Each structure stands twice: as structure tokens, then as C-alpha cells.
Amino acid sequence: MDETLFINPEKVSAEKSLKFPLDRIYRDRLRKGTPELLQWINRNNINLWIYTTSCRSERYIKNIFRHYGVKIDNIINGKRHAEEVQKNNTEILPSKYPSKYHIDLHVDDEISVYLNGIAYGFRVYLLTENDTDWTDNIKNEIIRIRRNLHEK
């Protein structure tokens, strides 16, 4: 989420803040285009998960997106990842491991997550600060993945 969907509005175009008093509770700013993209995912009956290393509570994450008209189906935060993925493994696993949850596409801004996707076999769309077509690119990637899954 951090620097992917929750961004610094001084660096990346942001959605308008929520109205008072919600803007005092939910201070995080969404990347411009996030609500529209996530609502499109909801309308197309695609499971929408948030996978983050952040330790924000599931309640906080679900509620901030709900105020933007988005339904989140499932959340893996830093705590859940530590409990379910890393567990008692002595080998340090990637900070995110979407294939464990059968997530078909993970969107992230970290090159290390992208490289882990190559190494561990999960798809990552690498989002950069200056990716102006990111919502269309992600929609097209989702359409491509769905078409490939249906052809199998």
C-alpha cells in the first residue's frame, strides 16, 4: 500500500482527501485513479485483496476503502504475513508471497517485490511514480490474465 496506493501527494497525484471529520481519522492519501480502478475490479466480480507489509489494522484498511466506494475482499497485513507465511521458517521468505493465497496479480512499487515475483513465481505489476497509464495498464493485465485462465 505505501507508495503504491497510499502515496505522498507532494510526489504523486492524489485523490481528494475524504471530507471532515473522516480526513482526521483516515490521513492516508490515495493515488489518483485508485478508487475508479478498484471499483472496476469490484464491478467485474474479481476478488480484491490488499497485501501489505504495513501493520495497519484490517479494520482501518477496509474502512478507508469503503469510504471511497470500494469493497476489499481480504487483507494480508504485516502481522498476518508473519503468522501465516514466515511462521517458523528459518529461511527468510519474501516480504510478500501472493502465490500462497492464489493471488493472480500483485501490484507493487518495490523492485525487490518484482524480483521476488520472478524468483518465486508470482506475477507483479511494477508501479512507478511516473506511470500515468497505470490504471489502464493494470486493467489490460487483468483482462489478459483472465483470458489466459479461461483458455486453460
C-alpha positions as CSV (number, residue, x, y, z in Angstrom):
1,M,0.0,0.0,0.0
2,D,2.6,2.5,1.0
3,E,3.8,4.4,-2.1
4,T,1.6,2.1,-4.2
5,L,-1.9,3.1,-3.3
6,F,-1.2,5.3,-0.3
7,I,1.1,7.9,-1.6
8,N,2.8,11.2,-0.7
9,P,0.8,13.8,-2.6
10,E,3.9,16.0,-3.0
11,K,5.4,13.3,-5.2
12,V,2.4,11.6,-6.9
13,S,-1.0,12.9,-8.0
14,A,-3.6,12.1,-5.3
15,E,-7.3,11.7,-4.9
16,K,-9.0,14.4,-2.9
17,S,-8.9,13.9,0.8
18,L,-12.0,12.5,2.5
19,K,-14.3,15.1,3.9
20,F,-14.1,16.3,7.6
21,P,-14.1,14.5,10.0
22,L,-13.1,11.4,8.1
23,D,-9.9,13.1,6.9
24,R,-8.8,13.3,10.5
25,I,-9.3,9.5,11.0
26,Y,-8.0,8.4,7.6
27,R,-5.0,10.6,6.8
28,D,-3.6,8.4,4.1
29,R,-3.9,9.8,0.6
30,L,-4.8,7.5,-2.3
31,R,-3.0,7.6,-5.7
32,K,-5.1,9.3,-8.3
33,G,-7.3,6.8,-10.1
34,T,-7.3,4.2,-7.3
35,P,-11.0,4.3,-6.4
36,E,-12.0,4.1,-10.1
37,L,-9.7,1.1,-10.7
38,L,-10.7,-0.8,-7.6
39,Q,-14.4,-0.1,-8.3
40,W,-13.9,-1.5,-11.8
41,I,-12.4,-4.6,-10.2
42,N,-15.4,-4.9,-7.9
43,R,-17.9,-4.5,-10.7
44,N,-16.1,-7.3,-12.7
45,N,-16.5,-9.7,-9.8
46,I,-12.8,-10.0,-9.3
47,N,-11.6,-10.8,-5.7
48,L,-9.8,-7.7,-4.5
49,W,-7.1,-8.3,-1.8
50,I,-4.8,-5.8,-0.2
51,Y,-1.3,-7.3,0.6
52,T,0.9,-5.0,2.5
53,T,3.9,-5.1,4.9
54,S,2.2,-2.3,6.8
55,C,0.8,-3.2,10.2
56,R,-2.3,-1.0,9.7
57,S,-5.3,-2.9,11.0
58,E,-7.6,-4.8,8.7
59,R,-10.4,-2.6,10.0
60,Y,-8.6,0.6,9.1
61,I,-7.8,-0.7,5.6
62,K,-11.3,-1.9,4.9
63,N,-12.9,1.3,6.2
64,I,-10.8,3.8,4.3
65,F,-11.5,2.0,1.0
66,R,-15.2,1.6,1.9
67,H,-15.4,5.5,2.2
68,Y,-14.1,5.6,-1.4
69,G,-16.8,3.1,-2.5
70,V,-14.5,0.1,-2.7
71,K,-15.1,-3.4,-1.2
72,I,-12.0,-5.2,-0.1
73,D,-12.4,-9.0,-0.1
74,N,-9.4,-9.9,2.0
75,I,-6.3,-8.3,3.6
76,I,-2.9,-9.6,4.4
77,N,-1.0,-7.1,6.6
78,G,2.4,-7.4,8.1
79,K,1.1,-9.2,11.1
80,R,-0.8,-11.8,9.1
81,H,2.1,-12.3,6.7
82,A,4.4,-13.0,9.6
83,E,1.9,-15.5,11.2
84,E,0.9,-17.3,8.0
85,V,3.8,-17.1,5.6
86,Q,7.0,-16.6,7.6
87,K,5.8,-18.6,10.6
88,N,8.7,-20.7,12.0
89,N,10.6,-20.9,8.7
90,T,14.3,-20.4,9.3
91,E,14.7,-19.3,5.7
92,I,13.7,-15.7,5.3
93,L,10.9,-15.6,2.8
94,P,9.9,-12.7,0.6
95,S,8.1,-9.7,2.3
96,K,5.1,-10.6,0.1
97,Y,4.2,-14.0,-1.2
98,P,0.9,-13.7,-3.2
99,S,1.0,-17.2,-4.7
100,K,0.5,-18.6,-1.2
101,Y,-3.0,-17.0,-1.3
102,H,-3.6,-17.8,-5.0
103,I,-3.4,-14.1,-6.0
104,D,-3.1,-13.9,-9.8
105,L,-1.6,-10.4,-9.9
106,H,0.2,-8.3,-7.3
107,V,0.7,-4.6,-7.8
108,D,3.7,-3.1,-6.1
109,D,6.2,-0.2,-6.3
110,E,9.2,-2.1,-4.9
111,I,11.7,-3.6,-7.4
112,S,12.6,-6.2,-4.7
113,V,9.0,-7.5,-4.8
114,Y,9.1,-7.6,-8.6
115,L,12.3,-9.6,-8.5
116,N,10.9,-11.9,-5.8
117,G,8.0,-12.4,-8.2
118,I,10.4,-13.7,-10.8
119,A,12.3,-15.8,-8.3
120,Y,9.3,-17.3,-6.5
121,G,6.9,-17.5,-9.5
122,F,4.2,-14.8,-8.9
123,R,3.1,-12.0,-11.2
124,V,3.9,-8.5,-10.3
125,Y,2.9,-5.2,-12.0
126,L,5.7,-2.8,-11.1
127,L,4.1,0.6,-10.5
128,T,6.4,3.7,-10.7
129,E,5.8,7.3,-9.7
130,N,5.6,8.5,-13.3
131,D,3.3,5.7,-14.6
132,T,0.5,7.9,-15.9
133,D,-1.4,5.0,-17.6
134,W,-1.2,2.6,-14.6
135,T,-4.9,2.1,-14.2
136,D,-5.4,1.2,-17.9
137,N,-2.2,-1.0,-17.8
138,I,-3.5,-2.9,-14.8
139,K,-7.0,-3.4,-16.3
140,N,-5.4,-4.7,-19.5
141,E,-3.2,-7.1,-17.5
142,I,-6.2,-8.3,-15.5
143,I,-8.1,-8.9,-18.8
144,R,-5.1,-10.8,-20.2
145,I,-4.7,-13.0,-17.1
146,R,-8.4,-13.8,-17.0
147,R,-8.4,-14.7,-20.7
148,N,-5.4,-17.0,-20.2
149,L,-7.0,-18.7,-17.2
150,H,-10.2,-19.3,-19.1
151,E,-8.3,-20.8,-22.1
152,K,-6.7,-23.5,-19.9
